[in-house]
């Protein structure tokens, strides 16, 4: 049978709490880092999409002219 002194229980619980708290802090940092990385990727993709959309808008009148001349 495993027994624990009553006065040691609080220390054990505190140690377990602190370990879990550190794990949670690390997970939070990792999550925030991934979130920032994804936000940068989204911004880069949005910029690329806007660039392509602008190029299409510039070419639209020329394409319409070609279609009308056929």
Beta strands, then each sheet from edge to edge (+ up, - down):
end
